[in-house]
């Protein structure tokens, strides 16, 4: 079992070895004709709607291997692994993504290593990975295979490579491993204290809670619940206040990846709230209570500062009442949910990854 795992890791990463090496049996120096750089071939057996996974892997390999003087060439699967003209590819990476009849959603990374003359592969169960993390998981898995293959060259009793390790591989062995990227979240739970001012009509303090799912890398869908206590406003014969509570839906777009330590996002929400009107009379006057329903629409610009899965948030925005609800005294409005107001909130959110 241990030998099999080692073979896997070795083969996949030795792909990159070949990236700049020339065949040992050919001319001693690496291929200098044409592009003057070694080549790793990439075969993408990916169909819509999963093509973004292959596109992300191609971009990732071009950036990582290109920085080490290794070219990545995308070829159809029918192309021969070793063309007779031009630089000989030192490796071929094949990504095959499939939806099986059983419901399994799998990505298989196959490596044909022309330096060590072997084939290795790894299979990922993409169904167990959030949609916005699948492309990253495939790219990270490919990185692990390539780096592990290179590191085997440092093992004293490892099999000797067929080709001499090229300089890019030797530099990669000596370079520190890049820091691991944080895994994107798929669920967010948040709590916030709120203050809302319907200018000249009502001021309220309360809180909001939400549960959201990241359906795309930067798009969050929320189920929310909010409640607040309205400050009493005096009238000619007493005072009145308006308290609210109710559920709602929200949508947020993050301008930076949600796992970033600092960021800003734009939010929109629509709530259905029950407004409880509470009156208090003075002297011989009488007061009554009542309840009405209305809708609230709002927008918020929210910033966050993250420490691991916990983010501290601060939001500033506006809110509008879709239907006016008011408490009156002899026909004069005392307090009301009406018109447009401003809001501010501060809170905390937790990410599940």
Beta strands, then each sheet from edge to edge (+ up, - down):
strand 1: 38-45
strand 2: 70-74
strand 3: 89-99
strand 4: 105-113
strand 5: 118-125
strand 6: 187-198
strand 7: 202-214
strand 8: 219-230
strand 9: 233-235
strand 10: 238-254
strand 11: 262-281
strand 12: 290-307
strand 13: 310-321
strand 14: 325-329
strand 15: 332-337
strand 16: 340-352
sheet 1: 2+ 1+ 3+ 4- 5+
sheet 2: 9+ 10- 8+ 7- 6+ 16- 13+ 12- 11+
sheet 3: 14+ 15-
end
